Amino acid sequence: MTLFTPSLKSISFLLANTLFLVQIQIHVCLCASKSIDMLVLPLKTQVVPSGSFPRSPNKLHFHHNVSLTVSLTVGTPPQNVSMVLDTGSELSWLRCNKTQTFQTTFDPNRSSSYSPVPCSSLTCTDRTRDFPIPASCDSNQLCHAILSYADASSSEGNLASDTFYIGNSDMPGTIFGCMDSSFSSNTEEDSKNTGLMGMNRGSLSFVSQMDFPKFSYCISDSDFSGVLLLGDANFSWLMPLNYTPLIQISTPLPYFDRVAYTVQLEGIKVSAKLLPLPKSVFVPDHTGAGQTMVDSGTQFTFLLGPVYSALRNEFLNQTSQILRVLEDPNYVFQGGMDLCYRVPLSQTSLPRLPTVSLMFRGAEMKVSGDRLLYRVPGEVRGSDSVYCFTFGNSDLLAVEAYVIGHHHQQNVWMEFDLEKSRIGFAQVQCALASQRFGVGL
């Protein structure tokens, strides 16, 4: 999920036509490693039926198709909570207001280890510097935070510290937001969770506070099951990873998220053909617009207009003899995906498609087969189902960035190396990886 920055041009991954949501439940276990403690978290999915989402007419229609939910305990004595894992945001937070209709909340009055953060503390004045909306003082001189997300949801409350327990590990003094007010664009589903666990590169993110040097995940292409690992993934069975460095800009820029997982996209190939684009179109400009973010909270991949158009035209050209285009100028899937196809309902498999390769600095990510086309649930034209190209146009969504979504990370071991400031990936069968860790799917 992307935090909403007021200076951004109405970031809105507009998923108005989303018909289902897959929720990943994570049950925590502690595993031992010879060199470093690590946490291995098995993933499984829950499919939510279409039509189950309330829609506010004055808010963006955005729904998360995959939510990573961590079950853990917080406070003294421990209280059970569930938190959505979000690599696109920094501050972790829990709902602390029982007056709202949520299935789970955290009660700070029941925890003897709970401590609010004063607004005069260094935590409030210095460590919140990367929040899109600056922290402030409330009437009780406590550190107050307002978080606003690209899906039009928001949360507001005070910073506090308490003990978080994961597996057999306890982390006293963990900073989080104790939120007494929130709005969600998907109230029914979001109310099942107690809060959110921020996992970006900010100093107050959960992974930064835990001081793990890296974390990894792997999502299956068949049912989104997989594994999340906190710690080192140095296993003999894992193929060597290809690494691309994280891009860092120290100067604050209006359109650049300094704590996002930003990499440098340098080119795109369709089959063996490199798109005729100058490398400069992939470089952020003087405002920071045009950064490339790897975001597990976004489903598909979105490219800025000129790059998307070049990819769209080449993919159309190479598939003109094997795919039938949906000729409907009024149909744009999820607000930004305007290349769709008609495939007979009787057809059991897609034809052989050209591979799309994303060329990063020092690494390459290949997208092939079924990951290139997504069957739109419930969309039928005559005797045909509708499949859409899984790359979208950022310009149609008023997004000033390239975003690499989780759909193109399926069956890819994704490692976020905070210590060496890089992201590594390698093709792997994620279902088999989960079995090697001894976690059930």
Salt bridges, closest charged atoms under 4 A:
ASP130 OD1 - ARG258 NH2 2.92
ASP151 OD2 - HIS64 NE2 3.21
GLU156 OE2 - HIS144 NE2 2.83
GLU189 OE1 - LYS192 NZ 3.30
ASP232 OD1 - LYS214 NZ 3.41
GLU266 OE2 - ARG361 NE 3.30
GLU314 OE1 - LYS273 NZ 3.22
ASP328 OD2 - ARG381 NH1 3.07
ASP338 OD1 - ARG312 NE 3.17
GLU379 OE2 - ARG381 NH2 3.13
ASP384 OD2 - ARG324 NH1 3.16
ASP384 OD2 - ARG342 NE 2.92
GLU400 OE2 - LYS9 NZ 3.63
GLU415 OE2 - LYS214 NZ 3.87
ASP417 OD2 - LYS214 NZ 3.73
ASP417 OD2 - ARG422 NE 3.12
